[in-house]
């Protein structure tokens, strides 16, 4: 935290930090395998873009952040796991004015992250379409990975109450945006479809990798608006995210998918695992 390796239980954030008080800050989730960060450049590029969108100056250069990520992995003792790299506006006066915050707070937390149980990961997750709507993209650009996740948390509460594993949020127009912490893909007639960022989807690192891998595997893929009808009538559906990795979907709103895991998912899952092996090889 702020340049020092500290046990998580001893790390402290000021009670006047605007990240805590107002969700004023940005973050990245970064997976590591074999003690090596996966797609670190893409994550740091997005962190930089998110910070610039909020006029939040990163207090450390890129090289220092890369070193801090690797030092945190080494100190964690985990062979594989998940990092949360957080940059807040920092401590300041009560009130929204960011000018009262002289210096951002930076910390990285390493842990294991199991977003879904093993059975659901193998056999498929149960999803609902939430009543909670995604914040409009012209109100808060979904490409900004900010600390404010209340919109997604409300949808996740709906999933919990319904006994589901995850919720899908629609945008104000009634089209598919994303999951609470993941991007959504469907397969129809062998083609891979996912909502464009303009529909309210985060431009996920794993999402973008799926589009790359689909092209390499000869799977037709495109970004296109989707509705609940497209979810309910798809041949396959799966979720992607740094935390989620790839999760097949077994049912949506109690309606079973035709295939789970389906052949397109399995091809992309194999290509994803091979990419991890290649890019994190010692």
DOLO-509019 format. One line per 8 residues: number of its first residue (from 1); their letters; for each residue x negated, y, z of N, C-alpha, C, CB. Coordinates in steps of 0.001 Angstrom, whole numbers. Each point is the difference from the previous one (the first is absolute). Last residue first. Glycine has a CB too. Example, Ala and Ser with C-alpha at 12.3 -4.5 7.8 and 13.67 -1.06 7.14 Angstrom:
% DOLO-509019
2) SA) -12850:-2250:7080:-820:1190:60:770:1090:730:-1184:-628:-2145  894:-5092:2075:890:1190:0:-900:1200:0:1892:-1173:1246;
END
This chain:
% DOLO-509019
282) XXXXXXXX) -7213:-19333:-17852:-1248:528:585:-1079:130:-1060:583:-1039:2201  4780:1462:-3185:-1062:-1007:77:-1279:643:521:1034:-1298:-1907  3420:3222:876:-532:8:1371:-1093:-1046:181:2218:799:828  132:-105:-5018:-369:1348:435:-550:58:1420:1738:844:-1522  -225:-5022:-545:-1022:620:-845:-495:1321:588:1044:-1088:-1992  2540:-1243:4110:-1260:-762:106:-1120:684:-773:1310:-2124:252  2994:3976:-624:-542:192:1348:-1335:-714:135:2324:202:933  10:-937:-4876:-534:1366:39:-598:308:1365:1698:712:-1700;
274) XXXXXXXX) 575:-4766:1171:-1285:-45:-703:-650:1384:-20:839:-1906:-1422  3462:1518:3231:-970:-667:868:-1375:-59:-661:1854:-1356:1011  1676:3057:-3613:-276:896:1125:-1057:-602:915:2343:891:-121  -643:-3512:-3377:-898:1033:-522:-395:985:1092:1054:-240:-2256  2109:-3058:3350:-1296:-633:-257:-1009:1028:-510:1161:-2178:-508  3236:3658:1087:-591:-315:1303:-1376:-621:-174:2288:-327:971  306:1088:-4791:-581:1239:510:-626:-196:1373:1685:1284:-1307  548:-4942:-662:-1131:393:-855:-685:1242:547:1156:-989:-1991;
266) XXXXXXXX) 2764:-446:4150:-1110:-919:272:-1210:320:-863:1645:-1764:630  2402:4236:-1296:-609:280:1306:-1222:-872:221:2238:652:909  282:-1601:-4660:-747:1251:-185:-670:396:1309:1606:744:-1806  1196:-4592:1871:-1246:-201:-751:-804:1276:-221:1115:-1889:-1106  2070:1559:5497:164:-236:-1422:-1326:-102:-726:2152:1191:118  -448:-2414:5175:-742:950:-825:142:-377:-1474:-1637:415:1887  5226:-485:-1223:-823:521:1097:-839:-1127:603:1730:1785:490  2477:-345:-4417:-1273:-701:181:-783:663:1124:-47:-669:-2441;
258) XXXXXXXX) 4484:2063:1555:2:-1197:-835:-1255:-830:222:1376:1209:-1694  610:1765:5686:-655:231:-1284:-4:-1300:-795:-1444:1834:992  5258:-703:2790:-1294:-623:-283:-547:406:-1364:670:-1916:1436  2508:4683:2125:92:-641:-1312:-1354:-605:-354:1808:1623:-738  -853:1090:4704:580:-1330:112:119:-750:-1306:1207:849:1915  -3265:3474:-1606:1389:140:444:708:-1352:58:51:2300:-990  -4231:-3227:-1155:287:1419:212:1484:127:308:-1885:741:-1559  -2359:-4864:1506:1384:461:-126:90:1488:273:830:-2257:685;
250) XXXXXXXX) -5044:-96:-1136:913:-1137:-142:1436:446:-201:-1523:-1344:1419  -3691:3449:-2429:1315:274:587:929:-1165:-291:-333:2492:-261  -5401:-1768:815:1145:-354:-845:1306:253:739:-1390:-1727:-1180  -3492:4213:1753:1012:-769:724:1144:-333:-952:-621:1119:2194  -4862:906:-1856:1098:-375:-890:965:-901:771:-1500:180:-2058  -1339:3463:4526:-627:-756:-1091:1111:-327:-1005:-1834:-1000:1537  2317:3729:2558:819:-1141:-414:-773:-988:-857:1988:1469:99  -4049:2615:1335:341:-822:1153:722:-1265:-397:122:2045:1361;
242) XXXXXXXX) -1137:873:-4802:-1262:-342:654:258:-877:1210:-1022:2145:-797  4614:-2545:-2981:-515:1077:830:-1317:-418:613:2323:802:479  2494:-2674:-3472:-1451:155:33:-370:1161:910:-194:-938:-2331  4551:-2869:973:-469:1245:594:-1514:44:-43:2020:104:1491  2076:-2775:-4636:-1035:-73:1030:-424:1397:417:-792:-2197:-919  4541:-1165:-2258:-268:1280:645:-1136:-220:985:2414:792:-270  346:-3332:-4335:-915:2:1142:-38:1407:588:-1396:-1878:-1007  4584:993:-2281:-483:-1380:123:-900:-142:1223:139:-286:-2498;
234) XXXXXXXX) 3841:4057:2312:-1358:-307:-473:-309:-1486:131:-729:2305:651  4772:338:734:63:-874:-1176:-1376:-376:-540:2172:1046:-550  -1378:1892:4394:849:-1166:241:0:-987:-1161:1411:1432:1437  -3823:2750:-1687:-534:-833:1079:782:-1304:110:-742:2061:1229  2281:1175:-4236:-1238:-615:-498:-637:-889:1056:-358:1968:-1496  4142:541:2725:372:-1041:-967:-1240:-723:-515:2028:1332:-666  -2550:2481:3347:304:-1195:787:403:-1157:-903:712:1450:1913  -3673:1952:-4459:1137:168:896:173:-1257:845:1118:1562:-1643;
226) XXXXXXXX) -5333:1232:-1356:717:-1227:353:1154:349:932:-2109:-1386:-264  -1776:3806:-3546:982:103:1081:755:-1315:189:235:2453:-475  -5235:-2626:-1388:1327:351:-497:962:146:1173:-445:-1212:-2173  -4942:-242:325:691:763:1028:1333:462:-573:-2193:751:1060  -602:-5299:-2680:275:1424:-210:664:596:1235:230:-389:-2477  -2722:-4402:-128:322:743:1225:286:1447:-352:-1444:-1537:1386  244:-3928:-3322:548:1310:-353:445:713:1269:741:-851:-2269  -4653:-2835:2038:1381:173:462:466:1403:-388:-350:-1626:1942;
218) XXXXXXXX) -4161:-513:-2460:931:-92:-1116:1459:78:396:-1690:-1335:-1123  -2451:1817:3845:587:-1346:-55:975:-168:-1159:-266:-142:2462  -1897:4341:-1519:-1080:-973:-187:536:-1417:-168:-1499:1467:1347  4538:2035:-351:-557:190:-1338:-1081:-1029:-295:514:2442:147  1250:-2418:4171:1012:-457:-952:-517:134:-1429:1826:663:1602  -4427:1085:1884:-105:-1454:-99:1031:-564:-966:-864:-77:2341  946:4732:-1405:-1257:-366:-668:-69:-1503:-242:-1141:1957:1079  4711:-363:1439:183:391:-1394:-1251:-308:-813:1595:1799:714;
210) XXXXXXXX) -1784:-2525:3908:909:-964:-629:210:328:-1471:1138:-351:2200  -3614:3381:448:-775:-1194:-324:883:-1042:-675:-1528:457:1941  3564:3406:-283:-764:293:-1211:-842:-1194:-429:-52:2407:649  2408:-2845:3388:933:155:-1123:-753:239:-1295:1731:917:1554  -4147:-865:2426:301:-1367:-422:996:6:-1151:-444:-828:2327  -583:4965:-492:-1238:-558:-550:252:-1419:-496:-1383:1430:1557  5438:2181:-1373:-775:-932:802:-1242:-507:-704:2092:-646:1095  1355:4763:-1137:-887:-545:-1035:-1005:-930:683:268:2081:-1478;
202) XXXXXXXX) 4861:-1052:3195:-1411:302:222:-816:-593:-1143:333:42:2517  4823:1263:-3313:-916:-1072:390:-1390:558:271:1325:-1640:-1362  2833:3842:-362:-207:44:1446:-927:-1075:517:2230:961:177  -1004:197:-4824:1214:-493:655:-121:5:1523:436:-1410:-2007  -4059:2575:-1000:1011:1058:0:1318:-428:640:-1062:885:-2050  -2610:-3913:1249:-203:832:1190:1078:1078:103:-2473:-428:-132  3848:-3984:-2521:-1054:1010:-98:-76:832:1279:319:82:-2494  1442:-5298:2437:420:1399:-135:-1192:934:-182:2001:-507:1405;
194) XXXXXXXX) -2105:-4579:-3237:-119:679:1296:411:1457:-168:-1868:-1561:731  1493:-3784:-3397:565:1343:62:-171:570:1401:1662:-583:-1801  -3212:-3684:-1947:-176:546:1347:443:1456:9:-1922:-1586:461  3317:-2958:-3658:-598:1338:50:13:523:1433:743:455:-2372  1243:-4705:867:-1453:-52:-71:-695:1333:66:298:-1999:-1294  4485:1499:1721:-383:-587:-1288:-1513:50:-193:2219:682:-963  -1390:1883:4992:1162:-347:-813:-492:-470:-1365:1471:1684:1224  -3222:-267:4168:-326:-659:-1264:1307:-345:-692:-2187:-936:915;
186) XXXXXXXX) 369:4786:3060:906:-1067:-413:-494:-556:-1327:1967:1071:1210  -3973:2036:3343:-79:-480:-1378:1108:-1011:-236:-2498:384:-62  895:3759:3886:916:-1051:-434:-239:-313:-1473:1710:733:1710  -4750:1423:2803:618:223:-1300:785:-1233:-424:-1849:1584:-632  810:127:5883:-485:-785:-1133:725:416:-1275:-535:-1924:1534  1627:3032:3121:-1463:111:21:-612:-749:-1172:45:211:2495  4683:305:-2001:-394:903:1077:-1506:198:48:1998:-725:1285  -43:-390:-6056:273:-555:1313:-445:972:1072:-250:-2322:-896;
178) XXXXXXXX) 1815:4332:-3835:-1050:-878:515:505:-681:1259:-1816:1473:-972  4593:885:-2655:-1234:753:252:-1115:-961:406:1336:2036:697  3632:-2408:-3609:-983:-592:905:-1220:911:120:799:-2314:-613  4097:4436:-446:-955:-898:-647:-1072:-442:998:420:1130:-2220  3282:2128:2844:427:-1387:100:-906:-981:-706:2265:847:170  -2690:4055:555:764:-351:-1201:480:-1443:20:-1320:1678:-1257  -1482:149:4683:1281:705:55:883:-306:-1199:-1115:1796:1287  -2358:-5606:-112:-124:1451:45:1388:645:-41:-2261:-136:-1133;
170) XXXXXXXX) 965:-4775:3393:400:642:-1244:-230:1498:129:1715:-1808:-471  -4092:-2532:3195:658:1301:7:346:415:-1423:-1240:646:2093  420:-5553:683:-298:781:-1189:787:1300:81:-443:-2091:-1384  -1438:-1580:5355:1078:760:-637:-534:716:-1229:1158:298:2217  -2437:-5028:1055:-398:1287:-566:1223:649:-639:-2376:-820:-405  2667:-3329:2815:-1438:231:160:-415:1396:-443:-366:-2429:-340  5333:943:2513:-795:-99:-1224:-1464:305:296:2004:656:-1377  2150:-441:4237:-739:-1252:33:-818:-243:-1247:1756:-891:1448;
162) XXXXXXXX) 932:4835:-133:628:-954:-915:-683:-1363:28:667:1913:-1443  -2310:1770:3994:1358:-251:476:738:-1017:-868:44:2316:910  -4397:-883:-2193:-53:-731:1270:1401:-379:476:-2111:1219:597  1754:1550:-4375:-420:-1373:-305:-26:-843:1268:-1362:833:-1940  2248:3744:2442:1123:-678:-658:-343:-1459:-304:726:2194:-996  -4140:501:2632:951:-306:1070:1229:-708:-580:-808:2002:1328  -2313:-326:-4349:-489:-1224:639:906:-404:1169:-2356:598:-676  3204:3464:-1536:362:-1135:-854:-454:-1314:619:-159:1475:-2016;
154) XXXXXXXX) -1082:2448:4214:1453:-149:74:473:-1172:-855:221:2466:408  -4759:-1279:-643:315:-655:1280:1507:-198:145:-2050:1031:1042  323:1403:-4742:-182:-1445:-148:370:-745:1280:-1816:430:-1665  1983:4272:1792:924:-459:-1035:-61:-1523:-156:-259:2207:-1183  -2887:-36:3984:1305:-168:623:1044:-498:-997:-588:1810:1615  -4424:-812:-1794:648:-1186:-559:1408:-205:565:-2259:-1030:-294  -2248:4612:-43:1421:13:331:721:-1137:-720:-90:2495:350  -4626:-1283:-845:247:-702:1259:1482:-102:332:-2204:799:795;
146) XXXXXXXX) 391:-549:-6001:-16:810:1217:288:-852:1225:730:1990:-1323  -2123:-2120:-3958:133:-1046:1022:-125:676:1362:-964:-1817:-1543  2452:3469:-3588:-661:415:1240:236:-1075:1052:293:2467:-560  1769:-2807:-3649:-1429:-296:-141:-802:453:1218:252:214:-2471  4510:581:1836:-334:-1320:544:-1461:-382:-168:2311:-656:-482  -54:5664:1171:-534:-841:-1071:-429:-1351:559:-759:2047:-1260  4598:1194:3011:-1302:-449:487:-534:-990:-1017:631:346:2455  3040:2160:-3745:-72:526:1357:-1314:-354:669:2470:-167:158;
138) XXXXXXXX) -1189:-1345:-4524:-259:1437:-86:42:679:1362:963:-25:-2286  -63:-4638:1810:-1389:239:-389:-311:1482:-121:10:-2174:-1191  3769:128:4605:-181:350:-1412:-1442:381:-310:2370:765:-72  -1017:-4366:3889:-107:1450:-129:-247:364:-1459:-886:191:2361  3468:-4703:-1331:-1369:521:-45:49:1513:-113:-848:-2127:-1074  4910:-585:3436:-545:357:-1309:-1414:565:129:2327:452:-828  1044:-4022:3795:-886:1166:62:-603:254:-1374:-518:-462:2430  3037:-3414:-1733:876:1162:-186:-810:1294:40:1912:-1267:1042;
130) XXXXXXXX) -4158:-3493:-2629:368:829:1150:1001:1083:-387:-2245:-444:998  1183:-4645:-2808:-47:1360:-531:559:908:1089:256:-770:-2447  -2804:-3999:3466:1273:693:-172:-264:1297:-752:956:-1020:2128  -3662:-4127:-1559:83:1452:-99:1444:465:48:-2110:22:-1331  -1506:-4434:2436:1411:366:-100:98:1522:64:753:-2196:1075  -5040:-1186:-2787:580:918:977:1476:241:-291:-2237:1088:295  -1154:-5535:-1429:688:1181:-490:671:798:1098:341:-1190:-2112  -3386:-2802:2220:1293:-374:-577:808:1192:-507:0:-1937:1527;
122) XXXXXXXX) -4487:2356:500:-37:-1182:-873:1306:-182:-775:-1591:-1073:1601  1230:4578:1551:-1011:249:-1031:-66:-1168:-979:-1316:1404:1621  4111:-1773:2132:570:915:-984:-1000:304:-1109:1448:994:1783  -2956:-3645:1773:1061:-715:-718:616:882:-1083:474:-1353:2063  -3744:3182:917:-570:-891:-1008:1071:-707:-819:-1964:-319:1481  3136:5142:619:-480:-1276:519:-411:-928:-1140:1489:262:2005  -2045:5116:-2177:1083:-958:-151:-513:-1348:458:1032:1288:-1929  -3781:2524:2121:1246:716:-246:1203:-930:-71:-1309:1719:-1208;
114) XXXXXXXX) -3682:-1585:3456:896:-1014:-544:1362:649:-176:-1280:-1916:1105  -4137:3344:-90:1333:496:-321:796:-1115:-650:-865:2356:-278  -3807:-1118:3607:640:-946:-904:1413:523:-249:-1401:-1994:843  -2563:5482:196:846:-989:661:371:-1061:-1024:906:1719:1643  -3642:3455:-708:-73:-1320:-636:848:-985:783:-2316:487:-874  1939:5231:103:349:-1121:870:-85:-1288:-810:1512:1469:1423  -3289:4044:-1516:207:-1238:-753:254:-1110:1006:-1487:775:-1927  1646:5126:1637:-297:-1264:677:341:-1174:-905:435:1067:2233;
106) XXXXXXXX) -814:4824:-1708:-171:-1166:-877:-234:-1228:860:-948:1436:-1861  2907:4111:2008:-408:-1197:736:-84:-1160:-984:1082:837:2151  -1620:4765:-3155:763:-1251:-52:-582:-1068:923:625:543:-2350  -940:4874:3151:-752:-1117:-563:860:-1265:15:-2179:1040:770  3826:3403:584:-1304:342:-568:-716:-1156:-677:-155:1698:1742  5381:-58:-827:-789:-1233:155:-1372:208:-635:2102:-1436:-16  1576:4596:-138:-431:-98:1403:-882:-1221:253:2098:1167:664  51:-134:-4883:-1162:869:219:-490:-57:1437:829:1491:-1803;
98) XXXXXXXX) 3158:-3731:6:-1258:-753:-15:-1228:866:233:1082:-1580:-1543  4201:2046:3223:-1023:704:-775:-1325:-755:26:1131:2178:513  3216:-3237:1830:-367:-675:-1248:-1202:596:-716:2359:-580:-205  -1350:303:5724:525:696:-1170:-596:-598:-1261:296:2108:1336  -2900:-1950:3371:1338:-492:-290:624:876:-1081:258:-891:2362  -5548:598:-2427:1079:571:808:1324:-680:-331:-1217:2205:100  -3060:-5172:-1024:285:1415:-221:1107:469:917:-726:-214:-2374  -2666:-4383:455:695:702:1077:182:1481:-314:-945:-1640:1621;
90) XXXXXXXX) 673:-1733:-5834:-795:275:1189:796:726:1068:-2011:85:-1434  3129:-2131:-3043:-331:1427:-41:-871:395:1191:2154:453:-1211  -2563:-5518:-333:1078:890:428:-441:1457:-139:856:-1762:1601  -2174:-3416:-3585:-480:1379:114:1196:864:381:-1866:-362:-1725  339:-5295:1535:963:1074:258:-721:1342:78:1506:-1611:1232  -1824:-3984:-2681:-805:1219:-7:958:1188:45:-1897:-1121:-1311  2033:-4411:2340:847:1177:-154:-903:1217:174:2100:-1211:865  -2861:-4347:-2245:-434:1269:589:1071:1053:-214:-2417:-588:-393;
82) XXXXXXXX) 1965:-5203:530:637:1202:-530:-526:1214:756:2076:-1304:-646  -4048:-4080:-420:965:757:782:453:1245:-725:-1038:-873:2062  -2896:-3579:-1566:975:625:-898:1023:728:853:-331:-1786:-1785  -3367:123:3951:-473:-360:-1338:896:642:-1066:-926:-2186:893  79:4174:4186:900:-755:-865:-685:-316:-1325:1990:1098:1083  -3778:1659:2577:-220:-1428:173:901:-863:-858:-711:499:2281  13:4564:-1624:1256:-700:299:-213:-1471:327:1164:1592:-1498  -4612:1579:25:276:22:1439:1237:-811:368:-1064:2240:103;
74) XXXXXXXX) -184:-1716:-4695:-1049:-740:713:301:-83:1493:-1669:746:-1715  4536:1877:-953:147:-1423:-328:-1014:-825:783:837:590:-2305  -1236:4023:2627:1181:-472:735:246:-1476:-269:999:2296:-115  -4415:-129:-2287:-377:-129:1414:1171:-532:832:-1642:1893:-273  2420:-876:-4251:-824:-1209:132:-447:-216:1447:-783:306:-2367  3234:3609:1379:826:-1179:-290:-803:-1272:226:1337:1316:-1675  -3627:2751:1968:862:-208:1165:901:-1215:-188:-51:2461:450  -2642:-1059:-4071:-819:-578:1071:851:-302:1227:-2001:1255:-851;
66) XXXXXXXX) 4095:985:-2667:-330:-1369:-413:-822:-700:1076:52:705:-2414  882:3832:3039:1203:-810:192:-252:-1452:-392:1420:2024:-424  -4840:1077:-376:154:-211:1445:1236:-841:296:-1145:2190:441  320:-871:-4907:-996:-985:440:134:-300:1486:-1548:799:-1787  4297:2625:-161:381:-1358:-404:-980:-1042:531:1061:947:-2055  -845:3540:4905:-146:-312:-1423:338:-1458:-280:-1762:1765:-191  4067:1098:4229:-1191:-800:-288:-90:-245:-1502:121:-1104:2278  3552:3472:-180:-1175:553:677:-1291:-760:-262:1538:795:1724;
58) XXXXXXXX) 3110:351:-4678:-660:-1145:619:-1303:477:625:1044:-1615:-1665  3407:4661:813:-1406:-202:-347:-547:-1226:721:-289:2476:-368  5305:-875:-1385:-680:-533:1185:-1431:-336:-395:2172:-930:970  1971:2407:-3522:-992:1021:347:-700:-358:1301:1363:1743:-1182  1745:-4579:-1275:429:631:1254:-910:1158:418:952:-2195:692  -1881:-351:-4596:1402:388:-177:546:704:1236:307:-1929:-1554  -4643:45:1652:25:1234:-786:1428:496:-210:-2109:-715:-1142  1494:-3430:3315:-463:1105:842:51:1323:-761:-1481:-1591:1260;
50) XXXXXXXX) 2495:-2355:-3629:1045:285:990:-385:1197:858:638:-2425:33  -3849:837:-3078:1107:654:-697:1127:358:969:-593:-1263:-2087  -3067:-1172:3771:-427:1348:-375:1137:760:-680:-2362:-824:-248  3063:-3694:1255:-80:788:1230:-360:1442:-313:-668:-2045:1279  555:-1015:-4809:1374:360:364:33:817:1287:827:-2078:-1128  -4981:439:-313:503:954:-993:1409:459:376:-1410:-1091:-1793  -487:-2317:4312:-551:1305:372:392:1070:-1009:-1917:-1147:1123  3266:-3295:-1994:634:487:1225:-529:1376:393:305:-2366:751;
42) XXXXXXXX) -2244:152:-4448:1382:389:-307:693:567:1235:97:-1770:-1777  -4441:9:2339:-26:1233:-791:1409:487:-306:-2181:-704:-998  1577:-3491:3197:-222:1159:868:35:1307:-784:-1371:-1439:1509  2388:-3613:-2312:467:1164:-740:-146:1298:804:1596:-1494:-1207  -2538:-2285:4290:523:-287:-1334:579:1271:-609:495:-2386:664  -4546:1111:3273:1256:687:-325:397:-256:-1449:-526:1769:1702  -2277:-5200:1504:-213:1005:-1044:1331:668:-342:-1964:-1310:-929  1119:-2580:3920:-609:1210:580:-322:1067:-1039:-943:-1435:1780;
34) XXXXXXXX) 3444:-2535:-2783:-1425:-298:94:-791:1189:506:257:-1623:-1851  3988:3510:598:-148:-1446:-121:-1493:-311:22:2175:-236:-1333  1708:4552:2393:-1373:-471:-210:-6:-1518:63:-974:2122:997  4637:2453:-1885:-293:-1393:335:-1503:-253:-127:2300:-716:-792  625:5362:1810:-1051:-622:-817:-207:-1428:476:-1130:2236:-398  4536:2521:649:-177:-1364:483:-950:-712:-939:2310:-43:1040  -1609:5543:140:-150:-1097:-952:-61:-1306:765:-1205:1490:-1644  3135:4034:2468:-705:-1218:385:-161:-913:-1199:904:185:2327;
26) XXXXXXXX) 464:5293:-238:32:-1011:-1062:-748:-1236:481:124:1784:-1808  2698:2876:4081:-1245:-703:-273:216:-1040:-1078:-765:387:2348  4047:2011:1153:-785:805:-937:-1363:-659:-190:1205:2130:701  2835:-3108:2211:-298:-882:-1128:-828:692:-1063:2109:-1208:452  -746:3079:3911:795:312:-1188:-219:-963:-1172:-90:2355:724  -1988:-2675:3817:1185:828:236:917:107:-1213:-1340:1268:1635  -2868:-3707:-1788:907:-601:976:1303:785:108:-1977:-866:1260  -1376:2600:-4003:357:-1302:-549:986:-721:895:-2226:-130:-1093;
18) XXXXXXXX) 291:4214:2444:1160:166:-874:358:-1280:-751:-616:2391:-239  -1682:-1782:5216:-378:-291:-1386:1249:58:-884:-1942:-1457:774  1535:1998:4146:377:1128:-853:-393:-223:-1459:-250:1500:1972  -811:-4584:1520:1468:59:-41:498:1178:-833:65:-1082:2251  -4811:-1553:-3158:579:1079:810:1521:32:-139:-2117:1328:-272  -797:-5819:-161:439:1073:-886:689:1047:865:270:-1580:-1998  -3939:-2869:2803:992:974:452:276:1027:-1094:-753:-323:2378  -1523:-5027:-1083:80:1133:-925:1136:925:418:-930:-1413:-1877;
10) XXXXXXXX) -100:-2863:3948:-666:1169:582:55:1226:-903:-1494:-1558:1209  3236:-2847:-2345:668:407:1231:-596:1227:641:568:-2336:331  -2502:298:-4255:1291:634:-307:698:509:1256:212:-1493:-1985  -5583:1290:1699:1096:-969:157:1351:696:-156:-1434:-1399:1535  -2722:3519:-4057:614:7:1328:1027:-1118:90:-369:2489:211  -3779:122:-3389:744:-1251:126:470:-125:1442:-1344:-1108:-1862  396:5858:-842:-478:-961:997:862:-1252:-31:-855:1875:1446  1603:2170:-4199:-1421:-308:-115:-537:-1003:989:-224:2226:-854;
2) XX) 4916:-796:711:-807:1219:-125:-1492:-297:102:1892:1306:972  224:-5556:47:846:1192:0:-884:1247:0:1842:-1244:1229;
END
